[in-house]
Structure formats: structure tokens, C-alpha cells
Amino acid sequence: MDTFLAILAILAAIIGLAGSIIPALPGPPVGWVGLLVLSFTDYYDRPGWFLWLWLGIVAIVTLADNLLPVAMTKKFGGSRAATWGTAIGMVVGMFFGPWGLVLGPFAGAYIGEVVGNRSEGRVALRVATGAFFAFICGVGIKLITSGLLIWYIVADLIR
């Protein structure tokens, strides 16, 4: 049973890492579930508070990832339409491979700002740049978190 749960933990961690890049998957929460599953095995050798600590970290990272695009878009002068454009651009970008994931939020914010708020090109470009930085920061903190969760899972398995 330990081997089966260890395989599930690794799969969850890998899906969590993929979810750090793919907006449709909740990356760090799935990686944390992998750590939780591993805690039911004999491989797991960490104190009980460790799971709670990582649950808090994952919750903060997930919250930050969801609030960062809105905050950065507004900070760079964006409207509600630009915020919606960013979200739509992230989803549409998923269907265009890695470049779509990177450029989707930028294009969505730009189009949303121009169409929805009727801003001039320079303002829309500044807003789109803010949305792009927010997306990159969000992906970065999710990748770091998911990578650390994989690290802990693998470290427990190879001990």
C-alpha cells in the first residue's frame, strides 16, 4: 500500500508542477495533496506541523496568484475590462502552447483595455505590461512552491 500511495504522491506532485504553468490546473494545492498522501506512508518522516505549514504556504501562494493580476493591472492604470481581458487571455492562451501562455495575458489585457475602456495604445500597453509581469510573478511563485513540494516528497522517498 505504501508503494501505491508513494506513486500517487509523485503523480500529484508532477501534476502540481504542470499546474503551475497551466492555468486550468491548481498547481500548488495538487502538489500539497501529494505531500498529504505521502504522509500516510512509512516513507514520510516529518513532524505533523510540517503539513500545516505547507498548507498555509500553498494557501498564501494561491491567494497571491489570484489577486496579483488584478492588483498589478490596477497599479499600472488598468480598468476592469483589462482585468477581464487578462483572465480571458490566460485561458485562450492555453490552446496556443507555451507562447500562448506567455502572450495570452498580455494580449488579453491590451485588448480589454483598448476595447473596454477605449484607452489609447500607450496606456493599454502599460496596462498589458503590468498584467504580463503579474502573470510571470504568479507562475514563478507557483513553480518555486511546487518545486519545493516535489523536493520534499522525493527526499522522503529516497531516504
Secondary structure, DSSP 8 states (H G I E B T S, - for coil): -HHHHHHHHHHHHHHHHHHTTSTTS-HHHHHHHHHHHHTTSSS--S-HHHHHHHHHHHHHHHHHHHHHHHHHHHHTT--HHHHHHHHHHHHHHGGGHHHHHHHHHHHHHHHHHHHHH---HHHHHHHHHHHHHHHHHHHHHHHHHHHHHHHHHHHHHH-
